Amino acid sequence: MFQTSHYVFVTLFLEVFCKQRSVSYSVVDIEVTDYPFTVSYPNFSILQCGTVCTEDSYCTEFLFNKTNKQCNAVHCVNKPGYSYQFLSPKNDQILRFRKDLNWMYMGHYYYPVEKTATWEEAKLECQKLCSYLVEINSKEESDWLAASFLMKDSCDSNVYLSCTAWTGGNDRSTEGEYLWDHTNTLVSFTNWYPEEPNGRDSENCIHLEKDGSWNDQSCDITLSYICEKNY
């Protein structure tokens, strides 16, 4: 009874505390056996633990040990200036709270981010979520992504001007040789808009347009982006 009440209390607190930050948490079972990037905070309350994770954009979840009050904020990517420790939670006294994000499943998990970023910034933001910039392997996937995340009534009629999103495709290493960034594999399927790609060495990153077609664009402009993960 205490454990259930404790979960409810913490969940309600985090919901209230984080509401204005658009962050909420769910209590989940320990599924991951190893956490290579954890930041340790000794003698924290569970509420302090949730607070520090909420305020850290690199933190995707936190682990709290009910016995020794050890708080561990979990990162998916190394944050400069942080001291990390490796954690293997095999203790039933450890509670796990994960940030809720509205991933959509269609073979893989996809998460659209409406805030804009350069290609490099978008890549890092996806890595923070234990994911990567979307990699598209079929016309069905390209069309589904556009229909699910980009087609909106507010979109401009010009496919180039609005409602577009970064993918992981780029030819930054070798002009004309497009690779998927995460898997470092050649882009075998393509869905270029007519007369694209045409930017040569000034436009090296692929973005998805609202009709499902692709365009090469300067990696330094800011666009929304779509993150993908396998599980």
N, C-alpha and C positions, 0 to 999 in steps of 0.2 A: 504493500500500500504506500509506504513512504517513497519507494523508488518511483512509482507511477505519479504520485503527487509532485515529486521533485521534477520530473520531466515536464509536467504540465506547467509548473511555476516558471521554470527556466524558459520554456518555449514562449509563454505569454510575455515574460519580461523582454526577451529578445525581440519579439514582435513589436512591442510598444516602443522599445528603445531604438529599434532600427527602422521603424516605419518611414520616417522622413528621409532615410538614406536608401530606401527601396531595397532593404536587405532583410531576409528572414532565414531561419534555420530549421532543419529537421533533425530529430534524433535518429541515428541509424546504427545498425549493428557494425561491429568491427569486421570489415571485409578485406581491407588491405593489410598485408602482413608486415610490410616494411615502409617506413616513412623516412627517406633520406634527407629531406629538407624540413626540419622542425626547429622552431625557435622556442626555447624553454623559458617559462616564467614561474619561479618557485613561490609557494605561499600565496597563491591567487585564489580568490573565490571564483566559483563558476561564472558569476556575472561579470567579474573583471575579465575573465578569459574570453567571454563572448564579446565584450566591449573592445578589447585589443584586436580581436580578429576582424570585427566590423570596421574598425578604423584603418585597417591595413589592406590595401588593394591587392597585395600579393597573397593574402591568406584566403584559402578556399574552404577550410574547415578547422575545427580545433578539437583537441583531445583533452579531457579533464580526468585526472585520477582522484577518485573520491577519498582515497585513503591518505595520500600524502599532499593533496592539494596542488599537485603539479599541473600546470597549464602548458600545453604544447600547441602552438599555432603552426599549421601545416602550409607550406609553400610548395608549388609545383615547379618553380624555377628559382634559381639562386638570385637573391636580391642583394645588390652591392652594399657592403657595410654591415651585413648581418652575420652573426656567428651561428652556425647550424650544428645540429647533432643528429645522429642516426637513431631512429626509434623503432623498436619491434614490439608493438603492444600485444602482449599475450596475457593480459590481466583482466579478469572480469570486473574489476573495479574501475575500469576506464570507460568513460562515456564519450561518444563521438557525436559531434554536431557539424552538419554540413550546410553550407550556404545553399539556399534554394535558387535555382535558375531554371527557366522554362525551356529546357532542351526539347527539341522535337525529334522523334525517332522515325527514320525511314531507311532502314538498313544500317545506317550509322546515326549518331546523335548530332544535331545541328542547333546552333544558337546564333541568332542574328543580333548584332550590336548596332544600334542606330546612331550612337555618338560617332563623330568622324575622327579619323586618324590617318596619318601617313601609312604607307604599306609596312614600314619597319615598326611603327608604333602598334599597328593592328596585329602584327605577328607576335609581339611581346604580350599584348593583352590576351590573345588566345592562349599563349603559353602559360600565363598566370592561371588560366582556367583548366590546366592539364589537357589542353587541346591544341589545335593548329588551324591555320587559315585553310579554308575549305579546298578540297581537291576534287575535281569533277571528272567523272570517267564515262559519262554517257549523256546523250541528248535528253533522255528521260530525267536524269538527275538535274541537269542544267535547267530544264523547263520547270521541274518541280520546285527547285530552290527559288526561281524567279517568281513563280505563282504564289508560293507560300510566304515569301518574305519581302518581295520588292514591288509587286503590283498593288498600287494604292490609288484611290481616287484623286489624291493630291499630286500625283506624279505629272511632270511636264510631258507633253506629247513627244518631245525630242528625247530619244533614248539616251543620249549622251549627258543630258543636263541634270537629271535627278533620279532618285530611286535606283542607285547602283551600289555595288558592294565589292570590296577587295576579295580576291581569291588568293591561293598560294602560288599561282602560276607566275613565272617570270623568266626573262632571259638576261638577267643582270650579269651573269658570268660570261656567256658567249652570245653575241648578237645573233638572233634568229633561232637559237637553240633553247626552246622553252622547257623548263623543268618545274615539277611540283616541289615546293620548298621542303615540306616535312619529310617526304619519302625520298627526295633527291632522285626522282625518276623522270624520264622524258614524258612530256605531255603527248600521249598517243591519240586520244580523242580531242578534237577541237570543234568549236561552234562559233567561229568568228562572224561578226557582223560584216556585211558586204564591204569589200575593199580594206578590211582590216586583216592583220595588223599593218599599220603604216607609219608608226612613229620612229622606226629605226632605233638608234641608240639614245634617243631622248625620251622614249616611252618604253619602259622595260617591265612593267607589272600589269597583270591581267585583272580587269574588273568585270563583273557580271552585270549585265543590263537587265532592265525589267521585263524584256521579252525573251530572256534566256540566252541571248547572244553575248559574245565577248568582245572586248575592246582592249587594246594596249594603251596604257596611260602612264604619265610620269609618276614614279613611285613617291614623289614628294608632295603631291596634292593630298588633300584630306577627303576621305570617303567613309561611308559606313562599311561594315565587314561582317563576314559569316565565319564562325568557328565551327570546327568539326572534331569529333572524337569517336573512337571505335566502341566504347562501352559506357 
